[in-house]
Structures are given as structure tokens and as C-alpha cells.
């Protein structure tokens, strides 16, 4: 029931996208692909889509790389210190996106004089996606059986080889899941992208502009 409750709005959005009527209401007036044809024919759609994909892929890759290293460190230190650090890392999850967006724009423009663009959007999305990735990987590594890594080291494997052949294969599903979450957070974000992208567009900012004007 919970899964149905959470999934129903997504199913309705997909269903209404094939409705002939421009109004998202029941009953459906007929099946059509015209809305998708108009979307794909829109000149601004493709650059915005590529921008969103570029940002999301970079955010997923960087957040997983940083999150894996952070998780490995947090899982090896004393539990109360790890909990304290996790609490600090989790602060961006509790702050309103508006505050983060305005703060990052002010930092980029006034403090470090960094031109707004896709790199600043990537940095902004890392701030909000990174805590999720670190928490997911830390929760997995906190229950990791480190004796298998110690065995590999005893058998002559270097730290890197032990990580690549033992640790990484075991935590790979968790890494993939964390990367997908970071990807979805980046693709979905509007507020931080709006404040940090400058003159360009991602899909959420493009849609917002179109809804606002027409």
C-alpha cells in the first residue's frame, strides 16, 4: 500500500502526458504523442537536457568517489567520532535549498570570482548529493567484515589491490545505488541550479521558465 501510494503520482504524470487535453485531469480525452513531438521539436530542450545529463553524471561520479573514501575512513574510526562527523556532514540535508543556492551564488560571484556555469552547478549539486552518498556507503561499510581485507593483505595484496579485488566487489551494489540516488537528486534539482547556472539552462530551469511565461 505504501509503495502504491508513493508510485501513483508518478504513474499519473506518465499517463497524463499521453492525454490529448492540455489539462491534467480525468477523464482522459484520448491518446496522443503530440506533446512529446512538441517537446522534442523545441530548440531549447536538447541543450538543457544535455546540460542536465552532464551535470548529473559528474555529480554521480564525484560524489561516489568522495563518498567511498569518506565511508572507508568513517567506518575505521571510533564510533562516537564517526557519529559526530556524520552529523556535520548531514547539515546540507537539513538546510533549505534556497539558503544553499543563495550562499553558493554569493560565494562563487563575490568571494572567489568564479564564473557561473555548469562547473558551479556541479559543485552546488555535490553539496546536496554528497551527504546522501556518504551516509549510504558508511552504513554499508559500518557492518563490513574487514577480516576478508586483512586476509588479502596477509596473502601479499597491496592496499589498492585488496580494495579493487575484495572491498569493491562486495560494496559494488551499494555504490551503484548511491550513484543512482545522486543522479536523481541532480536531475531533479531546480533551486540550486537556478542560482548557480548563470545564463544556461538545465531541464528543471527550462521547464520552470516555460511554465512561468506560457
VOZA-214113 format. One line per 4 residues: their letters; for each residue x, y, z of N, C-alpha, C. Coordinates in Angstrom, 2 decimals. Layout:
BEGIN
A	X:Y:Z:X:Y:Z:X:Y:Z  ...;
//
This chain:
BEGIN
XXXX	0.83:-1.21:0.00:0.00:0.00:0.00:0.86:1.26:0.00  1.94:1.22:0.79:2.84:2.38:0.83:3.49:2.61:-0.52  3.95:1.52:-1.17:4.58:1.64:-2.49:3.58:2.17:-3.52  2.32:1.70:-3.44:1.30:2.18:-4.37:1.00:3.66:-4.14;
XXXX	0.95:4.07:-2.87:0.69:5.47:-2.54:1.79:6.38:-3.09  3.05:5.92:-2.99:4.19:6.72:-3.45:4.32:6.68:-4.98  3.94:5.56:-5.59:4.12:5.42:-7.03:2.99:5.97:-7.86  1.79:6.09:-7.27:0.62:6.53:-8.03:0.81:7.90:-8.70;
XXXX	1.34:8.92:-8.01:1.54:10.22:-8.69:2.46:10.12:-9.90  3.51:9.30:-9.82:4.42:9.14:-10.96:3.70:8.49:-12.13  2.86:7.48:-11.84:2.12:6.81:-12.90:1.13:7.78:-13.55  0.49:8.63:-12.75:-0.46:9.59:-13.29:0.23:10.62:-14.18;
XXXX	1.43:11.05:-13.80:2.17:12.01:-14.63:2.45:11.42:-16.00  2.89:10.17:-16.03:3.16:9.50:-17.30:1.87:9.34:-18.10  0.79:8.97:-17.41:-0.49:8.77:-18.08:-1.00:10.06:-18.71  -0.96:11.15:-17.96:-1.46:12.42:-18.47:-0.61:12.96:-19.61;
XXXX	0.65:12.54:-19.70:1.50:13.03:-20.79:1.04:12.52:-22.15  0.22:11.48:-22.17:-0.33:10.95:-23.43:-1.78:11.40:-23.65  -2.28:12.28:-22.79:-3.66:12.73:-22.90:-3.78:13.86:-23.93  -4.81:13.84:-24.73:-4.99:14.87:-25.74:-5.23:16.25:-25.13;
XXXX	-5.90:16.28:-24.00:-6.20:17.55:-23.36:-4.95:18.12:-22.70  -4.86:19.45:-22.70:-3.73:20.11:-22.03:-3.91:20.15:-20.52  -5.10:19.84:-20.04:-5.39:19.85:-18.61:-5.09:18.48:-18.00  -4.42:18.48:-16.87:-4.10:17.22:-16.19:-5.25:16.85:-15.28;
XXXX	-6.31:16.34:-15.89:-7.49:15.96:-15.12:-8.18:14.79:-15.80  -8.91:14.05:-15.01:-9.70:12.93:-15.51:-11.11:13.43:-15.88  -11.80:12.81:-16.83:-11.37:11.64:-17.60:-10.42:12.02:-18.74  -9.65:11.04:-19.23:-8.76:11.27:-20.36:-9.57:11.46:-21.62;
XXXX	-9.15:12.40:-22.45:-9.90:12.72:-23.67:-9.41:11.95:-24.88  -8.28:11.24:-24.78:-7.77:10.48:-25.91:-6.27:10.31:-25.82  -5.74:9.40:-26.61:-4.30:9.10:-26.61:-3.61:9.90:-27.71  -2.47:10.52:-27.38:-1.72:11.28:-28.37:-0.25:11.32:-28.01;
XXXX	0.60:11.46:-29.03:2.04:11.65:-28.85:2.46:13.09:-29.18  1.46:13.96:-29.39:1.75:15.33:-29.84:2.60:16.10:-28.84  2.37:15.87:-27.54:3.13:16.62:-26.54:4.61:16.26:-26.60  4.91:15.00:-26.85:6.31:14.59:-26.98:6.92:15.12:-28.27;
XXXX	6.12:15.16:-29.35:6.63:15.73:-30.61:6.97:17.20:-30.43  6.10:17.93:-29.73:6.35:19.35:-29.49:7.57:19.55:-28.59  7.72:18.67:-27.61:8.87:18.77:-26.71:10.18:18.55:-27.46  10.24:17.49:-28.28:11.47:17.17:-29.00:11.76:18.18:-30.10;
XXXX	10.72:18.86:-30.60:10.92:19.88:-31.62:11.34:21.22:-31.04  11.27:21.35:-29.72:11.65:22.60:-29.06:13.16:22.76:-29.08  13.62:23.86:-29.66:15.06:24.06:-29.82:15.82:24.11:-28.51  15.21:24.64:-27.46:15.91:24.79:-26.17:15.94:23.49:-25.37;
XXXX	15.16:22.49:-25.78:15.07:21.26:-24.99:16.37:20.48:-24.98  16.95:20.25:-26.16:18.13:19.38:-26.24:19.35:19.95:-25.51  19.69:21.24:-25.67:20.82:21.77:-24.87:20.58:21.65:-23.36  19.34:21.92:-22.93:19.03:21.82:-21.50:19.15:20.37:-21.02;
XXXX	18.70:19.43:-21.86:18.79:18.03:-21.48:20.25:17.59:-21.35  21.08:17.98:-22.34:22.50:17.61:-22.28:23.18:18.24:-21.07  22.82:19.48:-20.76:23.39:20.12:-19.57:23.03:19.34:-18.31  21.76:18.93:-18.21:21.32:18.16:-17.04:22.06:16.83:-16.94;
XXXX	22.22:16.16:-18.08:22.90:14.86:-18.08:24.38:15.01:-17.72  25.03:16.03:-18.28:26.45:16.26:-17.98:26.63:16.52:-16.49  25.82:17.41:-15.94:25.91:17.73:-14.52:25.65:16.50:-13.66  24.59:15.76:-14.00:24.20:14.60:-13.18:25.27:13.52:-13.21;
XXXX	25.86:13.27:-14.36:26.89:12.23:-14.47:28.13:12.62:-13.66  28.55:13.87:-13.77:29.70:14.33:-12.99:29.40:14.27:-11.50  28.20:14.68:-11.10:27.82:14.65:-9.68:27.82:13.22:-9.16  27.25:12.30:-9.94:27.21:10.89:-9.51:28.62:10.33:-9.36;
XXXX	29.48:10.58:-10.33:30.84:10.04:-10.29:31.64:10.64:-9.13  31.62:11.96:-9.01:32.41:12.61:-7.97:31.89:12.28:-6.57  30.57:12.28:-6.40:30.02:12.01:-5.08:30.30:10.57:-4.64  30.28:9.62:-5.58:30.60:8.24:-5.24:32.08:8.09:-4.91;
XXXX	32.96:8.75:-5.69:34.39:8.66:-5.41:34.71:9.25:-4.03  34.18:10.45:-3.75:34.43:11.08:-2.46:33.73:10.31:-1.34  32.49:9.88:-1.60:31.72:9.18:-0.58:32.33:7.85:-0.20  32.91:7.14:-1.16:33.56:5.86:-0.85:34.77:6.08:0.04;
XXXX	35.59:7.07:-0.29:36.75:7.37:0.55:36.33:7.81:1.94  35.30:8.66:2.01:34.81:9.11:3.32:34.23:7.95:4.12  33.48:7.08:3.46:32.90:5.92:4.15:33.96:4.99:4.69  35.03:4.78:3.91:36.12:3.92:4.37:36.79:4.49:5.62;
XXXX	36.95:5.81:5.64:37.57:6.45:6.80:36.64:6.39:8.01  35.36:6.76:7.81:34.41:6.80:8.93:34.19:5.42:9.54  34.23:4.39:8.69:34.00:3.03:9.20:35.16:2.51:10.03  36.32:3.15:9.92:37.51:2.66:10.62:37.81:3.43:11.91;
XXXX	37.11:4.55:12.14:37.42:5.34:13.33:36.43:5.01:14.44  36.68:5.55:15.61:35.84:5.29:16.79:34.40:5.72:16.51  33.44:4.94:16.98:32.04:5.15:16.61:31.51:6.53:16.99  31.83:7.02:18.19:31.27:8.31:18.59:31.86:9.45:17.77;
XXXX	33.12:9.33:17.35:33.69:10.34:16.47:33.06:10.26:15.08  32.82:9.04:14.62:32.17:8.88:13.32:30.77:9.48:13.33  30.02:9.27:14.41:28.68:9.83:14.51:28.71:11.35:14.52  29.71:11.92:15.20:29.84:13.38:15.22:30.12:13.93:13.82;
XXXX	31.05:13.28:13.11:31.38:13.72:11.74:30.20:13.54:10.80  29.48:12.44:10.94:28.30:12.21:10.10:27.25:13.29:10.35  27.11:13.71:11.60:26.17:14.79:11.92:26.54:16.08:11.21  27.84:16.40:11.18:28.28:17.61:10.49:28.06:17.48:8.98;
XXXX	28.40:16.30:8.45:28.24:16.07:7.00:26.78:16.17:6.58  25.86:15.82:7.50:24.43:15.79:7.17:23.77:17.16:7.20  24.48:18.20:7.60:23.87:19.53:7.72:23.22:19.99:6.42  23.86:19.84:5.23:23.19:20.29:4.00:21.86:19.61:3.73;
XXXX	21.64:18.41:4.27:20.37:17.72:4.09:19.25:18.41:4.85  19.60:19.15:5.91:18.60:19.78:6.76:18.39:21.25:6.42  19.27:21.83:5.61:19.13:23.24:5.25:18.20:23.39:4.04  17.40:24.45:3.99:16.57:24.70:2.80:17.47:24.92:1.57;
XXXX	17.03:24.38:0.44:17.82:24.52:-0.79:18.00:25.98:-1.18  17.01:26.82:-0.84:17.11:28.24:-1.16:18.32:28.88:-0.48  18.54:28.55:0.78:19.67:29.11:1.53:20.99:28.63:0.92  21.06:27.34:0.58:22.28:26.80:-0.02:22.54:27.47:-1.37;
XXXX	21.49:27.61:-2.18:21.65:28.22:-3.50:22.14:29.65:-3.44  21.53:30.46:-2.59:21.95:31.86:-2.45:23.36:31.95:-1.89  23.67:31.12:-0.90:25.00:31.14:-0.29:26.07:30.76:-1.32  25.80:29.75:-2.12:26.80:29.32:-3.10:26.97:30.34:-4.21;
XXXX	25.87:30.96:-4.64:25.98:32.01:-5.66:26.82:33.17:-5.13  26.58:33.57:-3.89:27.35:34.66:-3.30:28.82:34.27:-3.17  29.09:33.03:-2.80:30.47:32.55:-2.68:31.17:32.57:-4.03  30.51:32.05:-5.06:31.12:31.97:-6.39:31.36:33.36:-6.97;
XXXX	30.38:34.24:-6.84:30.43:35.54:-7.52:31.27:36.55:-6.73  31.09:36.60:-5.41:31.72:37.67:-4.62:33.04:37.27:-3.98  33.14:36.02:-3.53:34.34:35.63:-2.79:35.45:35.11:-3.68  35.11:34.16:-4.57:36.18:33.54:-5.38:36.12:33.96:-6.84;
XXXX	35.15:34.80:-7.20:35.06:35.35:-8.57:35.09:34.23:-9.62  34.27:33.21:-9.41:34.18:32.08:-10.33:32.97:32.26:-11.23  33.17:32.27:-12.56:32.03:32.47:-13.47:30.98:31.37:-13.29  29.71:31.78:-13.30:28.64:30.81:-13.15:28.48:30.00:-14.43;
XXXX	28.24:28.72:-14.28:28.09:27.82:-15.42:27.92:26.40:-14.92  28.12:25.43:-15.80:27.95:24.03:-15.42:28.89:23.61:-14.28  30.17:24.06:-14.25:31.02:23.67:-13.11:30.46:24.12:-11.77  29.89:25.32:-11.71:29.33:25.78:-10.43:28.05:25.02:-10.08;
XXXX	27.29:24.61:-11.09:26.11:23.77:-10.81:26.55:22.42:-10.25  27.61:21.86:-10.82:28.13:20.57:-10.33:28.56:20.70:-8.87  29.27:21.77:-8.55:29.70:21.99:-7.17:28.49:22.14:-6.25  27.48:22.88:-6.71:26.28:23.07:-5.90:25.54:21.76:-5.66;
XXXX	25.43:20.94:-6.70:24.73:19.67:-6.55:25.53:18.69:-5.69  26.85:18.81:-5.73:27.67:17.95:-4.85:27.36:18.23:-3.38  27.11:19.49:-3.07:26.83:19.86:-1.68:25.59:19.14:-1.16  24.55:19.01:-2.00:23.31:18.41:-1.52:23.28:16.89:-1.74;
XXXX	24.03:16.38:-2.73:24.00:14.94:-3.00:25.02:14.17:-2.17  26.14:14.82:-1.86:27.22:14.13:-1.16:26.82:13.54:0.18  26.06:14.25:1.03:25.69:13.65:2.32:24.91:12.35:2.17  24.01:12.27:1.19:23.24:11.04:0.98:24.17:9.89:0.62;
XXXX	25.11:10.16:-0.27:26.04:9.11:-0.71:26.92:8.64:0.45  27.44:9.59:1.22:28.30:9.22:2.35:27.53:8.39:3.38  26.30:8.79:3.69:25.51:8.05:4.67:25.21:6.63:4.20  24.90:6.49:2.90:24.60:5.16:2.36:25.83:4.26:2.42;
XXXX	26.97:4.78:1.98:28.19:3.97:1.97:28.70:3.72:3.38  28.57:4.69:4.25:29.01:4.50:5.64:28.18:3.41:6.33  26.86:3.41:6.09:26.01:2.41:6.70:26.37:1.01:6.23  26.81:0.89:4.96:27.23:-0.42:4.46:28.59:-0.82:5.01;
XXXX	29.52:0.11:5.02:30.88:-0.20:5.47:30.96:-0.37:6.99  29.99:0.18:7.72:29.99:0.03:9.18:29.79:-1.42:9.58  29.14:-2.21:8.72:28.92:-3.63:9.02:29.80:-4.52:8.13  30.82:-3.93:7.53:31.68:-4.69:6.61:32.61:-5.62:7.40;
XXXX	32.83:-6.82:6.86:33.74:-7.78:7.50:35.16:-7.50:7.03  35.91:-6.76:7.84:37.25:-6.34:7.44:38.26:-7.49:7.47  37.86:-8.62:8.02:38.79:-9.75:8.06:39.13:-10.26:6.67  38.20:-10.09:5.71:38.49:-10.55:4.34:39.57:-9.67:3.71;
XXXX	39.56:-8.38:4.05:40.60:-7.47:3.55:41.93:-7.81:4.21  41.90:-8.06:5.51:43.13:-8.44:6.22:43.71:-9.73:5.65  42.85:-10.66:5.27:43.33:-11.91:4.68:44.03:-11.66:3.35  43.44:-10.79:2.54:44.06:-10.44:1.26:45.41:-9.77:1.47;
XXXX	45.50:-8.91:2.49:46.78:-8.25:2.78:47.82:-9.27:3.26  47.38:-10.24:4.08:48.30:-11.28:4.56:48.83:-12.14:3.42  48.01:-12.27:2.37:48.42:-13.07:1.21:49.24:-12.28:0.20  49.59:-11.04:0.56:50.51:-10.26:-0.28:49.89:-9.19:-1.14;
XXXX	48.58:-8.98:-1.03:47.94:-7.94:-1.85:48.28:-6.56:-1.29  48.51:-5.62:-2.19:48.72:-4.23:-1.78:47.39:-3.64:-1.34  47.41:-2.51:-0.63:46.14:-1.90:-0.22:45.20:-1.63:-1.40  45.77:-1.14:-2.52:44.95:-0.87:-3.70:44.38:-2.16:-4.28;
XXXX	45.22:-3.19:-4.39:44.75:-4.47:-4.95:43.70:-5.10:-4.04  43.88:-5.00:-2.74:42.89:-5.54:-1.81:41.56:-4.81:-1.95  41.63:-3.49:-2.15:40.39:-2.72:-2.34:39.70:-3.11:-3.64  40.47:-3.20:-4.74:39.89:-3.46:-6.06:39.34:-4.88:-6.18;
XXXX	39.98:-5.85:-5.53:39.60:-7.25:-5.72:38.72:-7.80:-4.59  38.70:-7.13:-3.44:37.92:-7.64:-2.31:36.82:-6.66:-1.90  37.24:-5.45:-1.49:36.27:-4.49:-0.95:35.29:-4.02:-2.02  35.82:-3.60:-3.17:34.96:-3.03:-4.21:33.90:-4.00:-4.72;
XXXX	34.24:-5.26:-5.04:33.18:-6.17:-5.50:32.07:-6.38:-4.47  32.41:-6.34:-3.17:31.41:-6.57:-2.13:30.47:-5.37:-2.00  31.03:-4.16:-2.09:30.19:-2.97:-1.89:29.69:-2.38:-3.21  29.96:-3.05:-4.34:29.55:-2.50:-5.65:28.04:-2.22:-5.73;
XXXX	27.15:-3.12:-5.27:25.72:-2.79:-5.33:25.37:-1.52:-4.58  26.00:-1.32:-3.41:25.75:-0.10:-2.64:26.24:1.13:-3.38  27.41:1.04:-4.02:27.95:2.16:-4.79:27.03:2.52:-5.94  26.53:1.50:-6.64:25.63:1.76:-7.77:24.34:2.42:-7.27;
XXXX	23.80:1.93:-6.17:22.59:2.55:-5.62:22.82:3.99:-5.20  23.95:4.25:-4.55:24.27:5.62:-4.13:24.45:6.53:-5.34  25.09:6.01:-6.40:25.28:6.81:-7.62:23.94:7.15:-8.26  23.01:6.22:-8.27:21.69:6.48:-8.85:20.93:7.52:-8.04;
XXXX	21.08:7.48:-6.72:20.43:8.49:-5.88:21.01:9.87:-6.15  22.36:9.95:-6.24:22.99:11.24:-6.56:22.55:11.73:-7.93  22.44:10.81:-8.89:21.99:11.16:-10.24:20.58:11.74:-10.21  19.70:11.09:-9.47:18.31:11.56:-9.42:18.20:12.89:-8.69;
XXXX	18.98:13.09:-7.63:18.96:14.37:-6.91:19.39:15.49:-7.83  20.44:15.25:-8.61:20.95:16.27:-9.53:19.95:16.58:-10.63  19.37:15.54:-11.24:18.42:15.75:-12.32:17.17:16.48:-11.85  16.80:16.27:-10.60:15.56:16.83:-10.07:15.72:18.25:-9.54;
XXXX	16.93:18.65:-9.20:17.12:19.93:-8.51:16.83:21.11:-9.41  16.10:22.07:-8.86:15.84:23.32:-9.57:16.46:24.52:-8.87  16.29:24.60:-7.54:16.65:25.82:-6.81:18.14:26.12:-6.92  18.98:25.15:-6.61:20.43:25.39:-6.63:20.91:25.63:-8.05;
XXXX	20.36:24.88:-9.03:20.73:25.11:-10.43:20.34:26.51:-10.87  19.18:26.98:-10.42:18.70:28.31:-10.79:19.67:29.40:-10.34  20.25:29.25:-9.15:21.13:30.27:-8.61:22.58:30.14:-9.09  22.98:28.98:-9.60:24.40:28.76:-9.90:24.71:28.54:-11.37;
XXXX	23.70:28.50:-12.24:23.99:28.17:-13.63:24.29:29.39:-14.49  23.92:30.57:-14.06:24.21:31.75:-14.88:23.24:31.86:-16.05  23.79:31.90:-17.27:22.97:32.15:-18.45:22.38:30.89:-19.06  22.84:29.72:-18.69:22.39:28.49:-19.31:21.09:27.97:-18.71;
XXXX	20.79:26.71:-19.05:19.58:26.06:-18.55:19.84:24.59:-18.30  19.23:24.06:-17.24:19.06:22.62:-17.11:17.58:22.35:-17.38  17.20:21.08:-17.44:15.80:20.77:-17.72:14.84:21.39:-16.69  15.11:21.30:-15.38:14.19:21.93:-14.43:14.07:23.45:-14.61;
XXXX	15.18:24.14:-14.86:15.09:25.59:-15.03:14.39:25.94:-16.35  14.58:25.12:-17.38:13.88:25.35:-18.65:12.38:25.19:-18.46  11.98:24.10:-17.79:10.55:23.86:-17.57:9.95:24.98:-16.72  10.67:25.40:-15.69:10.17:26.49:-14.85:9.95:27.77:-15.66;
XXXX	10.92:28.09:-16.53:10.77:29.28:-17.35:9.59:29.19:-18.29  9.36:28.01:-18.88:8.24:27.85:-19.80:6.89:27.91:-19.05  6.84:27.31:-17.86:5.60:27.36:-17.08:5.30:28.79:-16.65  6.34:29.52:-16.32:6.16:30.89:-15.84:5.70:31.83:-16.94;
XX	6.16:31.59:-18.17:5.86:32.52:-19.27:4.68:32.08:-20.12  4.42:30.80:-20.19:3.30:30.33:-21.04:2.68:29.10:-20.45;
//
